[in-house]
Amino acid sequence: MKKILYSAFILHLFVSCSPTYNDAVSGGEPFIYPDYTDIVIPVNIAPLNFRADGNAELLSVEVKGKTETVTLKCKNGKAIWNERKWRSMLADNQNDTLFYTATIIDSIGRVVRCAPFWQFVSPDSIDSHIAYRLINTGYVLWDKMGIYERSLETFKQKPIIENSSVDVACMNCHSFSAQNPNTMLLHTRKFNGGTTILYDGKLQKFNTKTDISMSAGVYPSWNPNGYIIAMSTNIIGQQFHNDYGKRIYVSDSKSDIVLLNMKTQTLTTCPQLSTKDLENLPAWAPDGRTLYYTSAPQREGDKGYDVGYWYSLLRITYDEATNSWGTADTVLRAKDLGGSITFPKVSPDGRYIAYTFAERGYFTPFNWEADIYLLDLQTMQVSLQPNVNSSCSESNHGWSHSGHWLVVGSKWPDGMFTKPYFAHFDGKGNFSKRFLLPQADPDFYDDFTFNFNNTDFITGEVPTTPIDWRDAIKADPIQVKADPSVDIDGLSGATKKSEK
């Protein structure tokens, strides 16, 4: 393509000698990649470098701010910011708008001065870092993965831990307490199995399987108090397909929810969270007393791909001081919506829940129809959020510490690789148009064949080294204790152990 564009440029020079802006044709807004047109951006984001999309090439870009205009000369067709100048422009135009006017060579060799597009610089800063797992999209290549942190203010990425140092163990479900990088967990499986937790300045591995839980902990959510972790326990199955749109389907034959108290290293649960139904995906509200979760009826036989496999959204209260539970309450009923609710995430102000909605199931990264919806807990109104969705799968989303930003994992535009997108939230139920995680080189995503999985906001760097995690993961696990007041058989729902 570059050769074709270069030839078109030479042809244009031959016909019109040296083109000037006065010769340019007027056009509409340019098609650029990544699409950074008409968006709201945080005042502390890394430079949004881009190129022309399709059979066109950037010549220059004029960026007009409140007091200064900057011209970006586009080497190799890419608009690359000087990082110091970018930070200066954002600081000077906080709560104001940058206007971009691009000049391109179009597909037939004309010099075109495009209509301006804009970027509004929000004074709402974004959390300084994100953490994510990088994993290949092919399941036969799962043995190369890692958990990484990336600065959103620069392009610096570094590993928290790579599985090459722990005998290529599978690692997943990393999680933080209220976006605090000092309080973190992740699971390892297959090799060096256990749950490694950074808590109170210590990094230790635990075995969270007890006789009141059917498995070790799986999908976690930290209570805002920073020491109680809600986790699902699951008997998980996978089905693989030869249909491109249904490459894998994950389902559970059983699942419950338990709580791990890190102060006492004790696991507890209750009959309401250990029923014959499939309780899954816990999510604490910011009050620390309300636990949201999803639940589906247990299926008979092998119906893991049944369209009736729908999850509803429920909640229950918990009082840690008395270790007592309230009554489970259904918030959204799946059959009323005609589909499955999954990955509920409560906004930091407690008013909204962003969740994924799909035709079936709970593990939706491979569901093309999966979209992000918003539930207003004051009005109980549900709304599809078009500015954060696409025609590909959307899942693995999360709120920033302030609640002003949402990160969404999307397989747009290729349908293969999950990438993190960000959108501003106005606190009144509206998201701005999303934008892709910026990279130093706009060509980065063309040949990057890993998925950004389970992207989480964090407010700083994790205060550990990969060697710290390696040593902790390879150590013998500490066995957590079962709450002696709980008389439940973890393998058969709410059946009391004394009744076995």
C-alpha positions as a printed Julia matrix, in Angstrom:
500×3 Matrix{Float64}:
   0.0     0.0     0.0
   2.81    2.43    0.83
   4.32    1.87   -2.62
   0.96    2.71   -4.22
   0.62    5.86   -2.14
   4.19    6.86   -2.94
   3.58    6.4    -6.68
   0.43    8.52   -6.44
   2.42   11.23   -4.7
   5.14   11.21   -7.38
   2.47   11.38  -10.09
   0.92   14.4    -8.41
   4.29   16.14   -8.18
   4.93   15.48  -11.87
   1.61   16.99  -12.92
   1.45   20.01  -10.62
   5.07   20.5    -9.55
   5.24   21.45   -5.89
   1.78   21.31   -4.3
   0.83   24.01   -1.82
  -2.06   24.31    0.56
  -3.59   26.86   -1.82
  -3.9    24.04   -4.41
  -5.68   21.74   -1.95
  -9.2    20.48   -2.46
 -11.6    20.88    0.47
 -12.87   17.67    1.99
 -14.79   16.28    4.95
 -13.28   15.01    8.16
 -10.35   12.66    7.51
 -10.54    8.95    8.2
  -7.71    8.35   10.63
  -6.44    5.36   12.59
  -6.8     5.11   15.46
 -10.02    7.11   15.27
  -9.31   10.06   17.53
 -11.87   12.37   15.94
 -14.51   14.23   17.96
 -13.71   12.7    21.36
 -13.32   13.73   25.0
  -9.82   13.07   26.33
  -8.31   13.3    29.84
  -5.91   16.1    30.59
  -3.16   13.61   31.48
  -3.39   11.11   28.59
  -0.35   10.07   26.52
  -0.01   11.6    23.03
  -2.69   10.49   20.56
  -0.56    9.71   17.51
  -2.36    8.65   14.34
  -2.16    8.07   10.59
  -4.6     8.38    7.71
  -6.8     5.31    7.27
  -7.38    3.62    3.93
  -5.67    4.66    0.69
  -4.61    8.11    1.83
  -1.54    9.6     3.47
  -1.11   12.49    5.88
   1.06   15.41    4.79
   0.59   17.66    7.81
  -1.81   18.36   10.66
  -2.55   21.79   12.11
  -3.68   21.74   15.74
  -5.29   24.92   17.03
  -5.66   25.53   20.73
  -6.88   28.46   22.78
  -3.64   30.46   22.51
  -1.33   28.45   20.26
  -1.36   26.61   16.94
   0.99   23.67   16.37
   1.76   22.11   12.98
   2.69   18.42   12.93
   4.82   17.47    9.92
   3.84   13.92    9.09
   6.9    11.78    8.44
   5.96    8.5     6.73
   2.34    9.58    6.82
   2.1     9.58   10.63
   1.14   12.43   12.93
   3.56   12.04   15.86
   3.47   14.48   18.76
   6.48   15.76   20.62
   5.58   14.58   24.12
   6.58   17.82   25.83
   4.56   19.9    23.37
   1.58   17.54   23.76
   1.58   17.91   27.55
   1.85   21.68   27.18
  -1.11   21.8    24.78
  -3.27   19.72   27.12
  -2.39   21.84   30.15
  -3.09   25.09   28.27
  -6.4    23.85   26.87
  -7.85   22.13   29.91
 -11.65   22.3    29.78
 -11.37   23.56   26.21
 -11.14   22.15   22.68
  -8.3    21.33   20.3
  -9.16   21.6    16.6
  -7.25   19.46   14.09
  -7.04   20.27   10.37
  -5.33   17.54    8.36
  -3.9    17.82    4.87
  -3.71   14.51    3.04
  -2.95   12.96   -0.32
  -6.09   11.06   -1.21
  -6.44    7.79   -3.13
  -6.27    9.5    -6.54
  -3.28   11.68   -5.72
  -5.02   14.95   -4.87
  -3.89   17.15   -2.01
  -6.93   17.54    0.22
  -7.33   19.91    3.14
  -9.83   18.17    5.38
 -12.54   19.63    7.55
 -11.48   20.08   11.18
 -12.15   17.51   13.86
 -11.96   18.15   17.59
 -10.75   16.78   20.9
 -12.2    18.22   24.08
  -9.65   18.23   26.92
 -11.52   17.19   30.04
 -10.19   18.41   33.39
 -11.19   14.97   34.73
  -7.86   13.18   34.85
  -7.69    9.47   34.2
  -6.02    6.99   36.56
  -2.3     7.01   35.83
  -1.99    3.29   34.96
  -3.82    0.23   33.75
  -3.03   -3.43   34.32
  -3.92   -6.24   31.93
  -3.09   -9.76   30.89
  -1.55  -10.23   27.46
  -2.55  -13.58   25.99
  -2.48  -15.02   22.52
  -5.81  -15.5    20.8
  -4.99  -19.13   19.99
  -5.61  -21.53   22.87
  -2.79  -23.81   21.8
  -0.47  -20.87   22.48
  -1.71  -20.13   25.99
   1.7   -20.93   27.49
   3.02  -17.45   26.7
   1.3   -14.79   28.77
   1.88  -12.23   31.47
   0.29   -9.54   33.64
   1.53   -6.08   32.67
   1.1    -2.49   33.8
   1.09    0.45   31.43
   1.27    4.16   32.12
  -1.62    6.07   30.54
   0.41    9.26   30.75
   3.31    7.83   28.71
   3.89    4.75   26.55
   5.84    2.87   29.23
   4.78   -0.75   29.76
   6.46   -3.22   32.11
   5.66   -6.72   33.35
   4.22   -7.33   36.78
   4.88  -11.05   36.21
   5.39  -13.19   33.1
   4.55  -16.88   33.19
   7.88  -17.86   31.66
   9.37  -17.41   35.14
   6.85  -19.73   36.85
   7.02  -22.84   34.66
   4.54  -21.38   32.13
   1.67  -21.53   34.61
  -1.64  -20.14   33.43
  -2.27  -16.86   35.25
  -5.55  -15.02   35.31
  -8.19  -12.98   37.15
  -5.82  -10.29   38.43
  -7.76   -7.85   40.6
  -7.21   -4.74   42.74
  -8.98   -3.19   45.71
 -10.52    0.14   44.63
  -7.83    0.57   41.93
  -5.14    0.5    44.63
  -1.91   -1.0    43.2
  -0.78   -1.93   46.73
  -3.59   -4.49   47.14
  -3.74   -7.08   44.38
  -4.35  -10.74   43.64
  -3.94  -13.15   40.76
  -4.52  -16.86   40.27
  -2.12  -19.41   38.81
  -3.27  -22.78   37.51
  -1.89  -25.93   35.89
   1.54  -25.33   37.45
   2.32  -23.63   40.77
  -1.4   -23.38   41.43
  -2.84  -21.0    43.98
  -3.98  -17.43   44.6
  -1.11  -15.0    45.16
  -2.16  -11.9    47.08
  -0.4    -8.6    47.74
  -1.89   -7.42   51.04
  -0.56   -5.3    53.89
   2.85   -5.1    52.25
   3.21   -8.89   51.96
   3.1   -11.08   48.86
   1.89  -14.6    49.69
   0.27  -17.54   47.91
  -2.86  -19.19   49.32
  -4.86  -22.32   48.68
  -8.45  -21.06   48.8
 -10.11  -24.47   48.36
 -11.83  -25.7    51.53
 -14.56  -28.21   52.33
 -17.19  -25.46   52.05
 -16.15  -24.55   48.48
 -16.27  -26.64   45.33
 -13.04  -25.17   43.94
 -10.4   -22.61   44.66
 -11.51  -19.01   44.15
 -12.07  -17.89   40.57
 -13.67  -14.51   39.65
 -12.79  -12.01   42.43
 -14.02   -8.67   43.72
 -12.32   -6.8    46.55
 -14.47   -5.16   49.17
 -13.56   -1.43   49.42
 -12.35   -2.12   52.98
  -9.3    -3.72   51.35
  -9.27   -7.03   53.22
 -12.38   -8.97   52.21
 -12.46  -10.61   48.79
 -15.6   -12.08   47.25
 -14.8   -14.91   44.83
 -16.81  -17.33   42.78
 -16.06  -21.04   42.97
 -16.75  -22.8    39.69
 -16.75  -26.17   37.96
 -15.91  -24.83   34.51
 -16.28  -26.49   31.11
 -15.25  -25.32   27.65
 -16.69  -26.14   24.24
 -14.8   -25.37   21.03
 -16.46  -24.68   17.67
 -15.47  -24.61   14.03
 -17.75  -21.61   13.49
 -15.62  -18.45   13.29
 -18.19  -16.5    15.27
 -18.33  -19.09   18.09
 -14.74  -20.17   18.66
 -15.16  -21.06   22.33
 -17.98  -21.23   24.81
 -17.31  -21.33   28.55
 -20.0   -22.63   30.91
 -20.3   -23.89   34.47
 -21.96  -27.03   35.75
 -21.82  -25.62   39.28
 -20.84  -22.31   40.86
 -21.17  -20.52   44.21
 -19.76  -17.41   45.9
 -17.49  -17.28   48.95
 -15.73  -14.55   50.93
 -12.07  -14.59   51.95
 -11.14  -12.42   54.94
  -7.45  -11.58   54.65
  -7.19  -10.47   58.29
  -8.22  -13.89   59.57
  -7.35  -15.9    56.42
 -10.81  -17.46   56.72
 -13.26  -18.45   53.99
 -16.99  -18.04   54.58
 -20.25  -18.26   52.63
 -23.98  -18.55   53.24
 -26.91  -20.64   51.95
 -28.11  -17.73   49.77
 -24.83  -17.77   47.81
 -24.43  -21.55   47.73
 -27.69  -22.72   46.17
 -28.33  -25.19   43.38
 -28.38  -22.21   41.02
 -25.19  -20.86   39.45
 -24.04  -17.86   41.5
 -21.16  -16.1    39.78
 -19.19  -12.87   39.15
 -19.42  -11.01   42.48
 -19.1    -7.21   42.44
 -19.03   -5.09   45.6
 -20.82   -1.77   45.82
 -18.71    1.12   47.17
 -20.6     1.0    50.5
 -18.85   -2.33   51.17
 -22.11   -3.77   52.5
 -23.87   -4.7    49.26
 -22.65   -7.51   47.02
 -24.0    -7.74   43.48
 -23.66  -10.99   41.56
 -25.15  -12.96   38.69
 -27.15  -16.17   38.9
 -28.62  -18.67   36.44
 -30.72  -21.79   37.01
 -28.75  -25.01   37.05
 -29.18  -26.84   33.74
 -30.14  -30.45   33.3
 -27.73  -32.52   31.24
 -25.21  -31.04   28.8
 -26.86  -27.79   27.75
 -23.9   -25.47   27.92
 -24.85  -23.81   24.63
 -28.58  -23.59   25.37
 -30.05  -20.14   24.65
 -31.94  -20.5    27.92
 -28.65  -20.31   29.84
 -29.32  -16.76   31.05
 -27.91  -14.98   34.08
 -29.94  -12.51   36.15
 -28.48   -9.76   38.36
 -28.95  -10.15   42.13
 -27.68   -8.5    45.3
 -27.32   -9.32   48.96
 -26.15   -7.36   52.02
 -23.31   -8.45   54.29
 -22.28   -7.21   57.73
 -18.66   -8.1    58.37
 -18.82   -7.12   62.04
 -21.41   -9.81   62.76
 -20.62  -12.1    59.78
 -24.31  -11.97   58.87
 -26.15  -11.88   55.54
 -29.35  -10.32   54.3
 -31.91  -11.71   51.87
 -30.97  -12.18   48.22
 -32.84   -9.73   45.98
 -33.24   -9.89   42.19
 -32.28   -6.56   40.57
 -32.67   -7.46   36.87
 -34.39  -10.62   35.71
 -32.84  -12.23   32.64
 -36.13  -13.46   31.21
 -37.53   -9.91   31.31
 -34.61   -8.7    29.18
 -34.42  -11.73   26.9
 -30.74  -12.44   27.42
 -27.89  -12.85   29.87
 -26.37  -10.27   32.24
 -22.69  -10.64   33.03
 -19.65   -8.78   34.4
 -21.54   -6.25   36.55
 -19.33   -3.34   37.64
 -20.65   -0.77   40.12
 -19.67    2.87   39.61
 -17.63    4.44   42.44
 -20.59    6.64   43.45
 -22.81    3.57   43.73
 -25.49    4.87   41.37
 -24.77    2.92   38.19
 -23.9    -0.59   37.14
 -22.18   -1.12   33.8
 -22.68   -4.69   32.61
 -22.32   -6.84   29.52
 -25.48   -8.19   27.91
 -25.37  -11.19   25.58
 -27.56  -13.84   24.03
 -26.39  -16.48   26.49
 -23.86  -17.43   29.14
 -21.48  -15.32   31.2
 -18.09  -15.59   29.48
 -18.62  -13.16   26.6
 -15.28  -12.18   24.98
 -16.22  -14.45   22.06
 -19.87  -13.4    21.83
 -20.05  -11.06   18.86
 -23.39   -9.66   20.03
 -22.11   -8.77   23.53
 -22.58   -5.07   24.34
 -22.21   -2.75   27.33
 -25.4    -1.57   29.03
 -25.89    0.83   31.91
 -28.32    0.38   34.81
 -29.3     3.48   36.79
 -29.97    2.17   40.3
 -32.01    5.28   41.2
 -34.45    5.07   38.31
 -33.91    1.36   37.46
 -33.67    2.37   33.8
 -31.51    0.22   31.52
 -29.83    1.75   28.47
 -27.61    0.49   25.67
 -24.48    2.64   25.4
 -23.78    3.18   21.67
 -20.67    5.29   22.22
 -18.81    2.42   23.91
 -20.04   -0.44   21.68
 -19.34   -1.77   18.19
 -20.44   -4.64   15.96
 -17.8    -6.85   17.65
 -17.67   -8.2    21.2
 -17.45   -5.76   24.11
 -16.56   -7.12   27.54
 -14.05   -6.89   30.4
 -14.9    -3.31   31.32
 -14.12   -1.3    34.45
 -14.51    2.11   36.09
 -11.73    4.52   36.93
 -11.17    5.49   40.55
 -13.06    8.78   40.03
 -15.88    7.21   38.04
 -15.32    9.66   35.17
 -13.8     7.06   32.83
 -14.72    3.59   31.65
 -12.35    1.13   30.0
 -13.89   -1.43   27.65
 -12.25   -4.47   26.08
 -13.4    -4.65   22.46
 -12.52   -6.88   19.54
 -13.22   -4.04   17.13
 -12.3    -3.74   14.28
 -10.83   -7.15   13.38
 -13.02   -9.38   15.55
  -9.95  -11.29   16.73
  -7.92   -9.27   19.22
  -9.26   -7.52   22.32
  -8.0    -3.97   22.73
  -8.72   -1.39   25.48
 -10.9     1.61   24.65
 -11.69    4.52   26.96
 -14.77    6.73   27.25
 -15.6     9.71   29.45
 -18.66    9.46   31.72
 -20.58   12.61   32.65
 -22.15   11.14   35.8
 -25.64   11.54   34.31
 -25.79    8.31   32.31
 -23.88    9.42   29.2
 -20.58    8.25   27.75
 -18.59   10.13   25.15
 -17.29    8.45   22.0
 -14.61    5.96   23.0
 -10.96    6.05   21.92
  -8.26    3.39   21.63
  -5.3     3.07   24.02
  -2.65    5.31   22.42
   0.67    3.89   21.24
   3.88    5.64   20.2
   3.54    4.19   16.68
   0.08    4.31   15.03
   0.97    1.05   13.21
   1.3    -0.81   16.53
  -2.0    -2.67   16.36
  -1.49   -3.83   12.75
   0.75   -6.73   13.75
   0.2    -7.08   17.52
  -1.3   -10.54   17.96
  -2.02  -10.59   21.71
  -5.24   -9.77   23.51
  -5.44   -7.12   26.23
  -7.45   -9.19   28.69
  -9.23   -7.91   31.81
  -7.9    -4.35   31.72
  -8.13   -2.66   35.14
  -7.45    0.93   36.15
  -4.87    1.43   38.9
  -3.76    4.68   40.5
  -0.02    3.99   40.32
   2.59    1.31   39.77
   2.43   -2.0    41.6
   5.21   -1.81   44.25
   6.73   -5.2    43.5
   9.12   -6.78   41.0
   8.59   -9.81   38.75
  11.1   -11.66   40.95
   8.91  -10.97   44.01
   5.93  -12.53   42.23
   8.01  -15.43   40.92
   9.22  -16.34   44.4
   5.76  -16.05   45.93
   4.06  -18.08   43.18
   6.63  -20.88   43.38
   6.37  -21.12   47.17
   4.11  -23.59   48.96
   0.62  -22.14   49.46
  -0.85  -21.17   52.81
  -4.09  -23.04   53.45
  -6.99  -20.74   54.29
  -9.4   -21.88   57.0
 -13.08  -22.64   56.55
 -15.45  -20.6    58.67
 -16.49  -23.1    61.39
 -19.95  -21.54   61.61
 -20.77  -22.51   58.02
 -22.36  -25.97   57.76
 -22.53  -26.29   53.95
 -21.28  -28.95   51.57
 -19.46  -27.0    48.88
 -19.99  -29.73   46.28
 -23.76  -29.85   46.48
 -25.09  -26.37   46.93
 -26.72  -25.54   50.24
 -26.82  -29.1    51.54
 -25.58  -29.18   55.12
 -22.48  -31.25   55.72
 -24.25  -32.84   58.67
 -26.95  -34.18   56.32
 -24.55  -36.0    53.99
